[in-house]
């Protein structure tokens, strides 16, 4: 499933991590680049 989460704070990051582990395609949106870089695939 394709999912978009707005906000990479504690809730958004935990939710996105769990959804990715379950095999979902997650897009995380936030204005803070430093938070997004933690989750970016290399």
PDBQT receptor file of N, H, CA, C and O in Angstrom, charges set to zero:
ATOM      1  N   UNK A   1       0.842  -1.161   0.000  1.00  0.00    +0.000 N 
ATOM      2  CA  UNK A   1       0.000   0.000   0.000  1.00  0.00    +0.000 C 
ATOM      3  C   UNK A   1       0.899   1.240   0.000  1.00  0.00    +0.000 C 
ATOM      4  O   UNK A   1       1.953   1.236   0.637  1.00  0.00    +0.000 OA
ATOM      5  N   UNK A   2       0.501   2.281  -0.694  1.00  0.00    +0.000 N 
ATOM      6  H   UNK A   2      -0.354   2.284  -1.211  1.00  0.00    +0.000 HD
ATOM      7  CA  UNK A   2       1.232   3.545  -0.709  1.00  0.00    +0.000 C 
ATOM      8  C   UNK A   2       0.621   4.467   0.341  1.00  0.00    +0.000 C 
ATOM      9  O   UNK A   2      -0.587   4.702   0.356  1.00  0.00    +0.000 OA
ATOM     10  N   UNK A   3       1.483   4.987   1.222  1.00  0.00    +0.000 N 
ATOM     11  H   UNK A   3       2.465   4.796   1.210  1.00  0.00    +0.000 HD
ATOM     12  CA  UNK A   3       1.018   5.806   2.337  1.00  0.00    +0.000 C 
ATOM     13  C   UNK A   3       1.868   7.068   2.415  1.00  0.00    +0.000 C 
ATOM     14  O   UNK A   3       3.085   7.012   2.243  1.00  0.00    +0.000 OA
ATOM     15  N   UNK A   4       1.226   8.206   2.675  1.00  0.00    +0.000 N 
ATOM     16  H   UNK A   4       0.237   8.251   2.814  1.00  0.00    +0.000 HD
ATOM     17  CA  UNK A   4       1.933   9.463   2.893  1.00  0.00    +0.000 C 
ATOM     18  C   UNK A   4       1.696   9.887   4.337  1.00  0.00    +0.000 C 
ATOM     19  O   UNK A   4       0.557   9.932   4.801  1.00  0.00    +0.000 OA
ATOM     20  N   UNK A   5       2.785  10.200   5.045  1.00  0.00    +0.000 N 
ATOM     21  H   UNK A   5       3.711  10.164   4.668  1.00  0.00    +0.000 HD
ATOM     22  CA  UNK A   5       2.698  10.678   6.420  1.00  0.00    +0.000 C 
ATOM     23  C   UNK A   5       3.287  12.084   6.455  1.00  0.00    +0.000 C 
ATOM     24  O   UNK A   5       4.406  12.307   5.994  1.00  0.00    +0.000 OA
ATOM     25  N   UNK A   6       2.536  13.017   6.996  1.00  0.00    +0.000 N 
ATOM     26  H   UNK A   6       1.626  12.835   7.370  1.00  0.00    +0.000 HD
ATOM     27  CA  UNK A   6       3.015  14.389   7.122  1.00  0.00    +0.000 C 
ATOM     28  C   UNK A   6       3.430  14.603   8.572  1.00  0.00    +0.000 C 
ATOM     29  O   UNK A   6       2.611  14.544   9.489  1.00  0.00    +0.000 OA
ATOM     30  N   UNK A   7       4.724  14.852   8.752  1.00  0.00    +0.000 N 
ATOM     31  H   UNK A   7       5.389  14.900   8.006  1.00  0.00    +0.000 HD
ATOM     32  CA  UNK A   7       5.287  15.068  10.083  1.00  0.00    +0.000 C 
ATOM     33  C   UNK A   7       6.204  13.923  10.463  1.00  0.00    +0.000 C 
ATOM     34  O   UNK A   7       5.778  12.772  10.558  1.00  0.00    +0.000 OA
ATOM     35  N   UNK A   8       7.482  14.255  10.681  1.00  0.00    +0.000 N 
ATOM     36  H   UNK A   8       7.828  15.190  10.604  1.00  0.00    +0.000 HD
ATOM     37  CA  UNK A   8       8.472  13.234  11.012  1.00  0.00    +0.000 C 
ATOM     38  C   UNK A   8       8.901  13.319  12.472  1.00  0.00    +0.000 C 
ATOM     39  O   UNK A   8      10.036  12.990  12.817  1.00  0.00    +0.000 OA
ATOM     40  N   UNK A   9       7.983  13.761  13.321  1.00  0.00    +0.000 N 
ATOM     41  H   UNK A   9       7.061  14.028  13.040  1.00  0.00    +0.000 HD
ATOM     42  CA  UNK A   9       8.265  13.807  14.754  1.00  0.00    +0.000 C 
ATOM     43  C   UNK A   9       8.208  12.402  15.342  1.00  0.00    +0.000 C 
ATOM     44  O   UNK A   9       8.363  11.416  14.621  1.00  0.00    +0.000 OA
ATOM     45  N   UNK A  10       7.988  12.312  16.631  1.00  0.00    +0.000 N 
ATOM     46  H   UNK A  10       7.862  13.113  17.217  1.00  0.00    +0.000 HD
ATOM     47  CA  UNK A  10       7.976  11.008  17.297  1.00  0.00    +0.000 C 
ATOM     48  C   UNK A  10       6.900  10.082  16.747  1.00  0.00    +0.000 C 
ATOM     49  O   UNK A  10       7.168   8.912  16.476  1.00  0.00    +0.000 OA
ATOM     50  N   UNK A  11       5.706  10.587  16.584  1.00  0.00    +0.000 N 
ATOM     51  H   UNK A  11       5.488  11.537  16.804  1.00  0.00    +0.000 HD
ATOM     52  CA  UNK A  11       4.601   9.749  16.108  1.00  0.00    +0.000 C 
ATOM     53  C   UNK A  11       4.780   9.390  14.640  1.00  0.00    +0.000 C 
ATOM     54  O   UNK A  11       4.660   8.223  14.268  1.00  0.00    +0.000 OA
ATOM     55  N   UNK A  12       5.066  10.377  13.808  1.00  0.00    +0.000 N 
ATOM     56  H   UNK A  12       5.164  11.325  14.111  1.00  0.00    +0.000 HD
ATOM     57  CA  UNK A  12       5.224  10.133  12.377  1.00  0.00    +0.000 C 
ATOM     58  C   UNK A  12       6.364   9.188  12.061  1.00  0.00    +0.000 C 
ATOM     59  O   UNK A  12       6.234   8.316  11.201  1.00  0.00    +0.000 OA
ATOM     60  N   UNK A  13       7.484   9.354  12.754  1.00  0.00    +0.000 N 
ATOM     61  H   UNK A  13       7.589  10.062  13.453  1.00  0.00    +0.000 HD
ATOM     62  CA  UNK A  13       8.629   8.485  12.486  1.00  0.00    +0.000 C 
ATOM     63  C   UNK A  13       8.374   7.060  12.964  1.00  0.00    +0.000 C 
ATOM     64  O   UNK A  13       8.738   6.104  12.279  1.00  0.00    +0.000 OA
ATOM     65  N   UNK A  14       7.756   6.909  14.126  1.00  0.00    +0.000 N 
ATOM     66  H   UNK A  14       7.461   7.686  14.682  1.00  0.00    +0.000 HD
ATOM     67  CA  UNK A  14       7.443   5.568  14.625  1.00  0.00    +0.000 C 
ATOM     68  C   UNK A  14       6.422   4.880  13.722  1.00  0.00    +0.000 C 
ATOM     69  O   UNK A  14       6.555   3.697  13.410  1.00  0.00    +0.000 OA
ATOM     70  N   UNK A  15       5.419   5.619  13.312  1.00  0.00    +0.000 N 
ATOM     71  H   UNK A  15       5.310   6.580  13.565  1.00  0.00    +0.000 HD
ATOM     72  CA  UNK A  15       4.393   5.067  12.432  1.00  0.00    +0.000 C 
ATOM     73  C   UNK A  15       4.984   4.655  11.094  1.00  0.00    +0.000 C 
ATOM     74  O   UNK A  15       4.687   3.574  10.586  1.00  0.00    +0.000 OA
ATOM     75  N   UNK A  16       5.819   5.511  10.522  1.00  0.00    +0.000 N 
ATOM     76  H   UNK A  16       6.061   6.390  10.935  1.00  0.00    +0.000 HD
ATOM     77  CA  UNK A  16       6.414   5.189   9.223  1.00  0.00    +0.000 C 
ATOM     78  C   UNK A  16       7.340   3.985   9.314  1.00  0.00    +0.000 C 
ATOM     79  O   UNK A  16       7.367   3.155   8.405  1.00  0.00    +0.000 OA
ATOM     80  N   UNK A  17       8.094   3.882  10.395  1.00  0.00    +0.000 N 
ATOM     81  H   UNK A  17       8.072   4.556  11.133  1.00  0.00    +0.000 HD
ATOM     82  CA  UNK A  17       8.982   2.730  10.580  1.00  0.00    +0.000 C 
ATOM     83  C   UNK A  17       8.185   1.433  10.628  1.00  0.00    +0.000 C 
ATOM     84  O   UNK A  17       8.550   0.454   9.978  1.00  0.00    +0.000 OA
ATOM     85  N   UNK A  18       7.108   1.423  11.388  1.00  0.00    +0.000 N 
ATOM     86  H   UNK A  18       6.811   2.219  11.916  1.00  0.00    +0.000 HD
ATOM     87  CA  UNK A  18       6.279   0.220  11.495  1.00  0.00    +0.000 C 
ATOM     88  C   UNK A  18       5.614  -0.132  10.170  1.00  0.00    +0.000 C 
ATOM     89  O   UNK A  18       5.539  -1.306   9.808  1.00  0.00    +0.000 OA
ATOM     90  N   UNK A  19       5.139   0.860   9.455  1.00  0.00    +0.000 N 
ATOM     91  H   UNK A  19       5.199   1.814   9.750  1.00  0.00    +0.000 HD
ATOM     92  CA  UNK A  19       4.477   0.604   8.178  1.00  0.00    +0.000 C 
ATOM     93  C   UNK A  19       5.451   0.071   7.130  1.00  0.00    +0.000 C 
ATOM     94  O   UNK A  19       5.089  -0.795   6.334  1.00  0.00    +0.000 OA
ATOM     95  N   UNK A  20       6.673   0.577   7.123  1.00  0.00    +0.000 N 
ATOM     96  H   UNK A  20       6.967   1.280   7.769  1.00  0.00    +0.000 HD
ATOM     97  CA  UNK A  20       7.687   0.071   6.183  1.00  0.00    +0.000 C 
ATOM     98  C   UNK A  20       8.031  -1.374   6.517  1.00  0.00    +0.000 C 
ATOM     99  O   UNK A  20       8.180  -2.199   5.616  1.00  0.00    +0.000 OA
ATOM    100  N   UNK A  21       8.158  -1.684   7.792  1.00  0.00    +0.000 N 
ATOM    101  H   UNK A  21       8.037  -1.013   8.524  1.00  0.00    +0.000 HD
ATOM    102  CA  UNK A  21       8.456  -3.065   8.208  1.00  0.00    +0.000 C 
ATOM    103  C   UNK A  21       7.371  -4.034   7.762  1.00  0.00    +0.000 C 
ATOM    104  O   UNK A  21       7.637  -5.211   7.515  1.00  0.00    +0.000 OA
ATOM    105  N   UNK A  22       6.146  -3.530   7.661  1.00  0.00    +0.000 N 
ATOM    106  H   UNK A  22       5.930  -2.574   7.862  1.00  0.00    +0.000 HD
ATOM    107  CA  UNK A  22       5.025  -4.355   7.213  1.00  0.00    +0.000 C 
ATOM    108  C   UNK A  22       4.940  -4.449   5.697  1.00  0.00    +0.000 C 
ATOM    109  O   UNK A  22       4.043  -5.103   5.165  1.00  0.00    +0.000 OA
ATOM    110  N   UNK A  23       5.872  -3.797   4.993  1.00  0.00    +0.000 N 
ATOM    111  H   UNK A  23       6.600  -3.266   5.425  1.00  0.00    +0.000 HD
ATOM    112  CA  UNK A  23       5.925  -3.915   3.543  1.00  0.00    +0.000 C 
ATOM    113  C   UNK A  23       5.229  -2.813   2.769  1.00  0.00    +0.000 C 
ATOM    114  O   UNK A  23       5.035  -2.937   1.559  1.00  0.00    +0.000 OA
ATOM    115  N   UNK A  24       4.852  -1.745   3.438  1.00  0.00    +0.000 N 
ATOM    116  H   UNK A  24       5.009  -1.644   4.420  1.00  0.00    +0.000 HD
ATOM    117  CA  UNK A  24       4.176  -0.636   2.771  1.00  0.00    +0.000 C 
ATOM    118  C   UNK A  24       5.181   0.327   2.148  1.00  0.00    +0.000 C 
ATOM    119  O   UNK A  24       6.330   0.406   2.581  1.00  0.00    +0.000 OA
ATOM    120  N   UNK A  25       4.739   1.052   1.136  1.00  0.00    +0.000 N 
ATOM    121  H   UNK A  25       3.806   0.988   0.784  1.00  0.00    +0.000 HD
ATOM    122  CA  UNK A  25       5.536   2.088   0.477  1.00  0.00    +0.000 C 
ATOM    123  C   UNK A  25       5.160   3.416   1.125  1.00  0.00    +0.000 C 
ATOM    124  O   UNK A  25       4.090   3.964   0.858  1.00  0.00    +0.000 OA
ATOM    125  N   UNK A  26       6.053   3.936   1.988  1.00  0.00    +0.000 N 
ATOM    126  H   UNK A  26       6.922   3.492   2.205  1.00  0.00    +0.000 HD
ATOM    127  CA  UNK A  26       5.741   5.114   2.796  1.00  0.00    +0.000 C 
ATOM    128  C   UNK A  26       6.522   6.327   2.310  1.00  0.00    +0.000 C 
ATOM    129  O   UNK A  26       7.728   6.251   2.077  1.00  0.00    +0.000 OA
ATOM    130  N   UNK A  27       5.823   7.444   2.162  1.00  0.00    +0.000 N 
ATOM    131  H   UNK A  27       4.843   7.506   2.352  1.00  0.00    +0.000 HD
ATOM    132  CA  UNK A  27       6.445   8.735   1.882  1.00  0.00    +0.000 C 
ATOM    133  C   UNK A  27       6.260   9.598   3.115  1.00  0.00    +0.000 C 
ATOM    134  O   UNK A  27       5.140   9.803   3.583  1.00  0.00    +0.000 OA
ATOM    135  N   UNK A  28       7.375  10.104   3.640  1.00  0.00    +0.000 N 
ATOM    136  H   UNK A  28       8.285   9.938   3.260  1.00  0.00    +0.000 HD
ATOM    137  CA  UNK A  28       7.366  10.921   4.853  1.00  0.00    +0.000 C 
ATOM    138  C   UNK A  28       7.661  12.367   4.462  1.00  0.00    +0.000 C 
ATOM    139  O   UNK A  28       8.659  12.638   3.794  1.00  0.00    +0.000 OA
ATOM    140  N   UNK A  29       6.799  13.293   4.876  1.00  0.00    +0.000 N 
ATOM    141  H   UNK A  29       5.989  13.072   5.419  1.00  0.00    +0.000 HD
ATOM    142  CA  UNK A  29       6.939  14.703   4.520  1.00  0.00    +0.000 C 
ATOM    143  C   UNK A  29       7.132  15.525   5.788  1.00  0.00    +0.000 C 
ATOM    144  O   UNK A  29       6.382  15.390   6.754  1.00  0.00    +0.000 OA
ATOM    145  N   UNK A  30       8.158  16.386   5.765  1.00  0.00    +0.000 N 
ATOM    146  H   UNK A  30       8.768  16.497   4.980  1.00  0.00    +0.000 HD
ATOM    147  CA  UNK A  30       8.407  17.289   6.885  1.00  0.00    +0.000 C 
ATOM    148  C   UNK A  30       9.264  18.443   6.398  1.00  0.00    +0.000 C 
ATOM    149  O   UNK A  30       9.968  18.308   5.397  1.00  0.00    +0.000 OA
ATOM    150  N   UNK A  31       9.216  19.564   7.081  1.00  0.00    +0.000 N 
ATOM    151  H   UNK A  31       8.644  19.673   7.894  1.00  0.00    +0.000 HD
ATOM    152  CA  UNK A  31      10.038  20.714   6.708  1.00  0.00    +0.000 C 
ATOM    153  C   UNK A  31      11.451  20.613   7.266  1.00  0.00    +0.000 C 
ATOM    154  O   UNK A  31      12.338  21.354   6.840  1.00  0.00    +0.000 OA
ATOM    155  N   UNK A  32      11.669  19.709   8.209  1.00  0.00    +0.000 N 
ATOM    156  H   UNK A  32      10.949  19.108   8.555  1.00  0.00    +0.000 HD
ATOM    157  CA  UNK A  32      12.990  19.561   8.839  1.00  0.00    +0.000 C 
ATOM    158  C   UNK A  32      13.791  18.483   8.117  1.00  0.00    +0.000 C 
ATOM    159  O   UNK A  32      13.563  17.287   8.297  1.00  0.00    +0.000 OA
ATOM    160  N   UNK A  33      14.726  18.934   7.305  1.00  0.00    +0.000 N 
ATOM    161  H   UNK A  33      14.912  19.906   7.159  1.00  0.00    +0.000 HD
ATOM    162  CA  UNK A  33      15.531  18.037   6.471  1.00  0.00    +0.000 C 
ATOM    163  C   UNK A  33      16.323  17.038   7.311  1.00  0.00    +0.000 C 
ATOM    164  O   UNK A  33      16.492  15.890   6.900  1.00  0.00    +0.000 OA
ATOM    165  N   UNK A  34      16.812  17.455   8.483  1.00  0.00    +0.000 N 
ATOM    166  H   UNK A  34      16.675  18.387   8.817  1.00  0.00    +0.000 HD
ATOM    167  CA  UNK A  34      17.616  16.563   9.318  1.00  0.00    +0.000 C 
ATOM    168  C   UNK A  34      16.831  15.335   9.756  1.00  0.00    +0.000 C 
ATOM    169  O   UNK A  34      17.395  14.245   9.843  1.00  0.00    +0.000 OA
ATOM    170  N   UNK A  35      15.558  15.488  10.028  1.00  0.00    +0.000 N 
ATOM    171  H   UNK A  35      15.099  16.374   9.957  1.00  0.00    +0.000 HD
ATOM    172  CA  UNK A  35      14.733  14.336  10.405  1.00  0.00    +0.000 C 
ATOM    173  C   UNK A  35      14.508  13.406   9.223  1.00  0.00    +0.000 C 
ATOM    174  O   UNK A  35      14.527  12.184   9.376  1.00  0.00    +0.000 OA
ATOM    175  N   UNK A  36      14.297  13.974   8.059  1.00  0.00    +0.000 N 
ATOM    176  H   UNK A  36      14.281  14.966   7.935  1.00  0.00    +0.000 HD
ATOM    177  CA  UNK A  36      14.033  13.161   6.873  1.00  0.00    +0.000 C 
ATOM    178  C   UNK A  36      15.260  12.367   6.449  1.00  0.00    +0.000 C 
ATOM    179  O   UNK A  36      15.133  11.248   5.951  1.00  0.00    +0.000 OA
ATOM    180  N   UNK A  37      16.439  12.930   6.640  1.00  0.00    +0.000 N 
ATOM    181  H   UNK A  37      16.543  13.839   7.044  1.00  0.00    +0.000 HD
ATOM    182  CA  UNK A  37      17.667  12.238   6.239  1.00  0.00    +0.000 C 
ATOM    183  C   UNK A  37      17.886  10.955   7.037  1.00  0.00    +0.000 C 
ATOM    184  O   UNK A  37      18.551  10.040   6.553  1.00  0.00    +0.000 OA
ATOM    185  N   UNK A  38      17.343  10.872   8.241  1.00  0.00    +0.000 N 
ATOM    186  H   UNK A  38      16.802  11.615   8.634  1.00  0.00    +0.000 HD
ATOM    187  CA  UNK A  38      17.462   9.649   9.051  1.00  0.00    +0.000 C 
ATOM    188  C   UNK A  38      16.745   8.467   8.395  1.00  0.00    +0.000 C 
ATOM    189  O   UNK A  38      17.132   7.314   8.584  1.00  0.00    +0.000 OA
ATOM    190  N   UNK A  39      15.709   8.764   7.631  1.00  0.00    +0.000 N 
ATOM    191  H   UNK A  39      15.395   9.701   7.477  1.00  0.00    +0.000 HD
ATOM    192  CA  UNK A  39      14.870   7.714   7.063  1.00  0.00    +0.000 C 
ATOM    193  C   UNK A  39      15.099   7.475   5.582  1.00  0.00    +0.000 C 
ATOM    194  O   UNK A  39      14.524   6.552   5.003  1.00  0.00    +0.000 OA
ATOM    195  N   UNK A  40      15.925   8.289   4.972  1.00  0.00    +0.000 N 
ATOM    196  H   UNK A  40      16.392   9.038   5.442  1.00  0.00    +0.000 HD
ATOM    197  CA  UNK A  40      16.159   8.182   3.533  1.00  0.00    +0.000 C 
ATOM    198  C   UNK A  40      16.966   6.932   3.217  1.00  0.00    +0.000 C 
ATOM    199  O   UNK A  40      17.951   6.633   3.892  1.00  0.00    +0.000 OA
ATOM    200  N   UNK A  41      16.547   6.204   2.189  1.00  0.00    +0.000 N 
ATOM    201  H   UNK A  41      15.747   6.446   1.640  1.00  0.00    +0.000 HD
ATOM    202  CA  UNK A  41      17.286   5.021   1.752  1.00  0.00    +0.000 C 
ATOM    203  C   UNK A  41      18.537   5.449   1.022  1.00  0.00    +0.000 C 
ATOM    204  O   UNK A  41      18.523   6.419   0.264  1.00  0.00    +0.000 OA
ATOM    205  N   UNK A  42      19.619   4.728   1.249  1.00  0.00    +0.000 N 
ATOM    206  H   UNK A  42      19.630   3.940   1.865  1.00  0.00    +0.000 HD
ATOM    207  CA  UNK A  42      20.877   5.013   0.548  1.00  0.00    +0.000 C 
ATOM    208  C   UNK A  42      21.026   4.107  -0.631  1.00  0.00    +0.000 C 
ATOM    209  O   UNK A  42      22.021   4.190  -1.351  1.00  0.00    +0.000 OA
TER     210      UNK A  42
